[in-house]
Amino acid sequence: LHVVAYHDQTGFNALHYLRRIPPPSSTKLESDLLELDVSNSVDENRTLTVVSTRPLSDEPWAELEPGEMRVISRGQLIRTGEATRPQPSRPPAPAAVSGRVQAGLDTPRVQVTSAPSSSGSMPAPALPPLVAQKGNWHTYDITHETVYRYETPVETSSHTVRLQPVRDLTQDVLEYKLEISPPGQAYSYEDVFGNHVLSFQISQPYTELWVRAYSKVRTFHVDTHSSLRSTRIPLVWMPWQRQMMNPFLLPPELPETELRELSGFGMSFAARRSFDLLETLIDLNEALHRDFKYIPGATTLETSPFDVFQERRGVCQDFANLFICLARLLGVPARYRVGYIHTGAAYHNQIQSEASHAWAEVYLPSVGWRGFDPTNGCLVDLDHIRVATGRNYRDATPTAGTLYAGGHGERLEVSVQVTRTDEVPPAEAQETQQAQQ
């Protein structure tokens, strides 16, 4: 069902527009002549959109301009008077890459101070560096430092670290170094999700554990659209495909009533976009960014997707978890991604680059895994640096450990610095400088 509101060119009978998102302070809208009670709404979307000739109650109504038309579906504005839907900004398509391999180019240098071998090095992937035209890639220096401090000494402990960035067709690791103090016996491996993991054990007493990772990474433009065909929901999988994707299709274990409401919420986006897969995911991604508030400290690791859906607030990991849950309820494989983001002048939330960032990745048929960042309402591209992935945060956590004896009164400090080191266009450099002033 679509609602079309049009304010004629003459300006006769002014029209006012109100969009209210949960949680509402009141379920009533009223004036001297009318009272509207929406407490019994059956829309799982929980979003109320009203068009009226007169504003009701003390709400932030917006007046339609003469000649303006708005088309509303399930609480969301989908078309304006120009009859065009705003599209997310995308960089220009990359120029053709002349060859994927260049012989003789250096592979990334990797150093681990706690490695058991005499050279102290961890083997790097065998992929050679990529080649791309300048302008379709960004280069970053990333420093990630984690410090654990304890009031009483830790006698013995074991730890895992996932801090080495991904190296594949759309991201190249030029250099990676990992330093750990105090050192311990360490070994590296690739886990079942393809993450590079370093495990180490410390057998000497300590009151401070220091882990510092330095990476130089080059990211390449990613095209999310398939040139083959449009894909619609529900997706059709072969039995072996479904078996391989099953870990990324199962929603979290929540009460059935909560899953039903989340499913209805997700399906409202599919219905609004005529069940087009990519359009549905873009709409959902933008809605979570627009209607949910970024509030550090408002949630914990135990906060469920339904809690975030109800409260409409959280941080990047909460919005990623909610997006993943909704995508899986629509039958779309989705996974959790941890990495970093470079927030230039185009980003309103600048503090994201001061810590690890999280977003969702979905598997698009004929395209592959592609990232959606609901915290910023954008598709993942040049500003995102990928590190680890999994079904959820616990599969991809940057650092984890177990203390076997001692170690009371733990304090954790994490600092992340992401610096773009390639040549920045003058206009963008000026915008960034103005934003920092």
N, C-alpha and C positions, 0 to 999 in steps of 0.2 A: 504494500500500500504506500503510495506516494502522495504527499500533500504539496500542492502548488500554491504559492502566495504571490500575488502580483499587485503592485501599487501603480495605478494608471498615471500617465504622463501629466495629467492636469493637477495631480496632488490632492484629488478629492478623497475624503475619508482616509486619513493617515493610517498606516499599518505599522504595528510594533511587533518586535520579534524577541523571544526569550528562550534561551536554552539553559536548562538547569540539570546539573549532574549530581549524582549521589556523593555523600549523604546529605539530603535536604534538611534545612533547619525547620521547615514546616511543609506539610502536605497540602496546604490550602493557598489558593490565590483568590483575592477578593477585592471588590470595590463597593461603592455605595449601591450599585444596582445588581451585582453579580457575585456569587461565591462558587468557586470551583475547587472540589476536593478530589485529589488524585491518589488518595491513600490506598485504593483498591486496584491500582494498575496491575495488569497481568503481563506487562512487557518485561522480560528478563533483562533487557538492556538497562532498565532503571534510569533512563535518561528521558527527561521531559522537554518537549519543544512546543511552544505555544505561539500562535500568531493572533493578535487582537487589535481592534481599532482603538482601544484604550488600554493603557498600562494597568495591571492589577497588582495590588500590594506594593511593598517597597522593594522592588527588584530592579536589577540593571537591564532594563529593556533597551533595545536598539531600534531606531526608526528606519524603515525602508525608504530609500530615496525614490522620487517619482520616476517611473519607468523601470524600477528594479523588480526582478523576479527571483524567488528562491524556491528550490525544490528540496523537500525534506523527506527522508526515509528513515524510519526507526530511530528518530531522535537526532539524526545527523544531516547537516546541510550537504547535499551532493551536487547541486548545480546553482549557479548564480544567474543574473540577468543576461550574461554573455553566453549562457548555455555551454560553458566549458568547465571541466573539472580541473582544479589545480593539480599539477603533476609534481612529484618530488624532483628536486634539482639533481641532475646527473652530469658528471663530467663528459666531455666529448669522447666518442669511441676511440680507442687507441689505434695508432697507426700499425700497419702490418709489421709483425716481428720477423726479422730476417734471420731465421735460424734460432734454434733453442739452445744450441751448444756452441761454445767457443773454446777450442782447445787451448791449453796453456794458461787459462785464467786461474788465479789463486782460489783455493777453497777456504771457507771460514776458519779462522784460528780460534781454538777452544782451549782454555786452561782451567783446571780445577785444582785448587791447592790441597784438597783433602783426598785426591785420588790415590789409590794404592800403588799405581805403577811408578817407576822411577822417573818418567818424563812428566808425570802429573797432568796428562792430557786426556780428554774424553773424545772418542772418535766422532767426527762430524759426518753428516749424511753425504752420500756419494754424488748427489746432484750437482752439476756445475752451475755457475751463476747464469742468470737470465740476461737477455739483451732486449732493450726497449728504447723507443724514441724518447728524448728528453721532453718533459711536460706531461707524460702519462705515468710518471712514477714520482714518489717522494722517498727521501732517505732520512732516517731518524737515528739519533743516539739515545738509548734508554738505559737509565741506571735505576735499579730496584734494590733497595737496602732494607733488610729485616733484622731487627735486634730483639732478642728475648732476654729479659733480666729477671733474676730470681733472688728472693730474700735469703733462702738457704741453698747451699750447693746441690747441684744435680750430680748424682753419683754415676749413673749410666743412662743412656737414652739412644733411641734410633729415630731417624728422620727421613723424609722424602721431599724432594724439591722438583717442581715443574716450572722452570723459569726460562728454558731455551725456546726461543720463537720458532714457529713453523717455517720450513723451507720447502716450497713447492712452486707450481706454475705462476702463482700470483703474489708470492712473497719470497724474498731472498735474504739470507742471513750472511752478511759480509764479515761479521766478527762476533764472537761470543766468549765471555770470560766469566767464571764463577769462582768466588773466593769465600772460604768458610773458616771461621775461627771460633773455638779451637778445632784443629783438624781431626779427622777420624778415618776409619777404614770405610772406603766408598767403592761403589760399583754403579755403572749406568746401564740402562736397558730401555726398550720401547714397550710401553704398556699396551693393553688390548685396544685402546682408542687411538693408538699411534702417537701418543705423547712421549717426549724425551724425558726420562725420569732419572734422577740421581738419588740413590739411597746411601746413607752413611750412618755409622754407629760411633758414638763417642763413649769411651770407657774411662775417661779421666774426669775428676770433679771440676765443675765450672759453675760460675754464677752469671755468666753472660755468653750468649750464643749469637754470633754475627754472621749473616749471609748477605753477600753482595754480588749481584749479577749485572754485567755490562753487556749490552748488545748494540750492534750497528745493523740496522735492518732497512731494506728497500721494499716498498710496497708498490704494486702495480694496479692500474685501473681494472675493475671487474665488471663485466656485463652480466646483468641479472636476467635479461630477456632472452628467450629462445627464438631463433629465427625459423624454427621448424613449424611450430603450430601453437595454438592457444590451448592451455590445459585447464580443465574444469574439475571441480569437486563434485562427487567423490573420486579420488584417484583409484585406478585399477592396478593391482599388483599381481604379478605371478607368484605362485606359492613360495618359491625359493627367495624371491625378493622380499616378500613379507617376513619370512623367517629371519633374513639378515637385518631387516629394519625393525624387527619387533622391539628391541630395547628402546628405540626412539619413537615408538608409536604408543607405548603404554603410558597413560596419564598417572600422576601421583596417586597414592592410596588415600582417598578422601571419602567421606560419607557420600552415599549415592545422591542424596538431596543436593549436596553442594556441587557434585559433578554434573547433575542435570541442569542446574542453574548456569554453571559455567558453559556447558554445551549450548544452551539456548542463547547465551550472550555471544559466543563465537559464531553460531549459525546465523545470527542477525547480520553479521558482516558479509557472510557468503550470500545470503538472500539479497542484500542491498546491492551487491556487485554481480548479480546474475550468475553466481557460483564460479566466476573466473578465479583461478587459483592465485595468480600474482596480484590482481586487483584487490582480492580479499585480504591478502597478507599485508599489502601496502596500506590499505584502509585501517586494518587492525593496528599496525605499527604506529600510524599517525595518531590514532585515537588514544592509545595508551600514553603517548607523549603529551597530547593536548589535555586530556581529562584527568590525569594522575599527577600528584605533586611529588617532586623530588625533595625528600626531607631526611637528611642523614640522622641515624640513630632512632628512627621511628620503628624499625623492625629488627628482628634477630634472625639467625640461621634457621630457627624453627618456624618462622612465619610461613604459612602455607599460601599457595596462589589464591585460595578463596579469601583468606584474610586480607590480602592486598586488594582483591576485587571489591571487597566490602568497604575497606577504609579509604581506598583511592589515594594511597600514598606509599612511599617506600624509597628504595635506592635502586641502583642498576641491576643488582642480582634479583631483586623482587620483580621488577618489570620483565626481566628476561625469563624468570620462572613462570610468570603468568602468561606471557606470549607462548612459551613452549607448551604449557598445559592446554591452552586454547587451540593451538595448531594440532596437537595430537588428538584432541577431541574431534577435530574436523577430519581426522584420518591422514594428516600430513606429518611425515617424519620430522622431528625437531630435536636439536641437541643444544647443550649449554656450551658457551665459549667464553674463555677468560683471556684477556690480553690487555692492551693499552690503547689509549686514544690521545691524539694530539688535538687539543682544543684551540684553534686559531680564533680569529675575529668573528667567524661565522657562528660560533657556539655561544649560547647565552650562559651555560653552566661551565665555568672555567675550572672548577675544583676537580672535575673528573680526571684530569691528567695527573693529579697528585697521588693517585692510587691505582691499583689494578681496576680494569673496567670489565664489565660483563655484558654480553648480548646473546641473542639467539641465532641459531643457524637452522635452516630448513632445507630439505632435499627437494629440489625442483626437477621433475622429469626432463630429460634432454638438456639439462643445464648443470646439475650437480648441487653441492652444498653451497648455499649463499646466506650471507649474514643480514640480519635485521636488528637494528638498534632502537628498541622502543623508548629508551631513556631520552634519545635525541630525535626520535621520529624520522630516522633516515636509514637508507640502505648502507651497508658496510662497504667502504671503498678505501681510498688512499689514506685517510686519517686513522684507520684502525690497524693495529699490529696484533696478529694472532699468536697465541702462545699454547694454550692447552684446551682440550675439549672433553666432553663426556656426557653422560645422561643428565647429570646435575652438578651442583657445585662440588660435592665431595669427590667426584671423579676427576676434577680439574683444579683442585685447590693448589695455589702456588707453593705453599709450604705446609707440612704436617709432621707430627712427631708424637712419640710416646715416651714418657718419663718413667723409668722403672724404679727409681729410688731418689728421694729428695725432691728439690725443686718447688718449694712452696712459695706463694706470693709472686706469681708470674706477672710480668708487665711486658706488653708488646708495643713496639714502635715500628712503623712501616713508612718509608718515604719512596716516592717514585718521581723521576724526572724524565720527561720526554721532550727532546729538542730536535727540531727539524734542521738538517744540516745541508741539504741541497740548496741550489739557488732559488730563492723565493721571488716570485714576480713582484715588481715595484709596487703595484696597486695593492696587492695582498699584504706586503710588508708594511705599507703605510696604514692600512686598516688595523693590523695587529698592534702597531705602535700606538695608534689612537685609542684602542680598546684598553691598553695597559696604563694609559695616563689617567 
